[in-house]
Each structure stands twice: as C-alpha cells, then as structure tokens.
Amino acid sequence: MSTNTPTEINKLFTDPAHIELTQKTLTEITNVLDERISEIDKDKHFATYMALQMQSMTMVTAKQTISELYMKNLRLERELAELRAQSGQFSA
C-alpha cells in the first residue's frame, strides 16, 4: 500500500493532467452506469434501477465539484500572485 505525501495529494487536485484524467474516468463511469440503467427493466428491478440512478447522479456531482474546485484553485492562485506583486511594490 502506497502512502501519498501532501505534495502528491495536492497534485491530484491542482495538476491539469490529473484533473483531466479524473474527469475522463468519471465520465466513463457515468456512461457505463447510464448504459446499464437503460437496459434494466425498471418494473422488475426497481431497487437496482434506483441504486444505479443514484450512483450516476453521484458521479455527475463529483465531476462538477472537481471542476468547481479546480476553477476556484486557479482563481486563488491568481489572487495570491497579485497580492505578492502588490506586496513587492510596497516593500521596495
């Protein structure tokens, strides 16, 4: 079992390549779930149908959340860079 360092974990949420891979994986999972949902006889297997529906909705929500967090991270990085630039102006 591998242990991730804080830097490695941080990359999962900030590195564009990791974000893209995660988004792609979540999309693939959602597509498979949606395909499976379309094949189920809802009347005969209602519990399974509903469980898969909930899983699909959860994957979509996770994908949206990751996108929002990534965009917020980019905004915060920009703001931090601006603050550092302003700080440099006053200390000179």
C-alpha positions as CSV (number, residue, x, y, z in Angstrom):
1,M,0.0,0.0,0.0
2,S,1.4,3.3,-1.0
3,T,1.3,6.4,1.1
4,N,0.8,9.7,-0.7
5,T,2.7,12.7,0.5
6,P,0.8,16.1,0.8
7,T,2.5,17.2,-2.4
8,E,1.3,14.1,-4.3
9,I,-2.2,14.6,-2.9
10,N,-2.1,18.3,-3.8
11,K,-1.3,17.3,-7.4
12,L,-4.5,15.3,-7.6
13,F,-6.5,18.5,-7.2
14,T,-4.2,21.0,-8.9
15,D,-2.4,19.4,-11.8
16,P,-4.4,19.8,-15.0
17,A,-3.3,16.3,-16.2
18,H,-4.7,14.7,-13.1
19,I,-7.9,16.7,-13.2
20,E,-8.4,15.8,-16.9
21,L,-7.8,12.1,-16.2
22,T,-10.2,12.2,-13.2
23,Q,-12.9,13.9,-15.3
24,K,-12.5,11.4,-18.1
25,T,-12.7,8.5,-15.7
26,L,-15.8,9.9,-14.1
27,T,-17.4,10.4,-17.5
28,E,-16.6,6.8,-18.5
29,I,-18.1,5.5,-15.2
30,T,-21.2,7.6,-15.7
31,N,-21.6,6.4,-19.3
32,V,-21.4,2.8,-18.2
33,L,-23.9,3.4,-15.5
34,D,-26.3,5.2,-17.8
35,E,-26.0,2.4,-20.4
36,R,-26.7,-0.2,-17.7
37,I,-29.7,1.8,-16.4
38,S,-31.2,1.9,-19.9
39,E,-31.0,-1.9,-20.1
40,I,-32.8,-2.6,-16.8
41,D,-36.5,-3.4,-16.6
42,K,-37.5,-0.7,-14.1
43,D,-40.7,-2.5,-13.0
44,K,-38.9,-5.8,-12.2
45,H,-35.7,-4.4,-10.7
46,F,-36.7,-1.1,-9.2
47,A,-34.2,-1.2,-6.4
48,T,-31.3,-1.9,-8.7
49,Y,-32.5,0.8,-11.1
50,M,-32.7,3.4,-8.4
51,A,-29.3,2.4,-7.0
52,L,-27.7,2.8,-10.4
53,Q,-29.5,6.1,-10.9
54,M,-28.2,7.4,-7.6
55,Q,-24.6,6.3,-8.5
56,S,-24.8,8.0,-11.8
57,M,-26.0,11.2,-10.2
58,T,-23.2,11.0,-7.7
59,M,-20.6,10.7,-10.4
60,V,-22.0,13.7,-12.2
61,T,-22.0,15.7,-9.0
62,A,-18.4,14.6,-8.2
63,K,-17.3,15.7,-11.7
64,Q,-18.9,19.1,-11.3
65,T,-17.4,19.5,-7.8
66,I,-13.9,18.7,-9.1
67,S,-14.3,21.3,-11.9
68,E,-15.5,23.9,-9.5
69,L,-12.7,23.3,-7.0
70,Y,-10.2,23.4,-9.8
71,M,-11.5,26.7,-11.1
72,K,-11.5,28.1,-7.5
73,N,-7.9,26.9,-7.1
74,L,-6.9,28.7,-10.3
75,R,-8.7,31.9,-9.1
76,L,-7.0,31.7,-5.7
77,E,-3.6,31.2,-7.3
78,R,-4.1,34.3,-9.4
79,E,-5.2,36.3,-6.4
80,L,-2.2,35.2,-4.5
81,A,0.2,36.2,-7.3
82,E,-1.5,39.6,-7.4
83,L,-1.1,40.0,-3.6
84,R,2.5,39.0,-3.8
85,A,3.1,41.5,-6.6
86,Q,1.4,44.3,-4.6
87,S,3.4,43.3,-1.5
88,G,6.6,43.7,-3.5
89,Q,5.6,47.2,-4.6
90,F,5.2,48.4,-1.0
91,S,8.4,46.8,0.3
92,A,10.7,48.3,-2.3
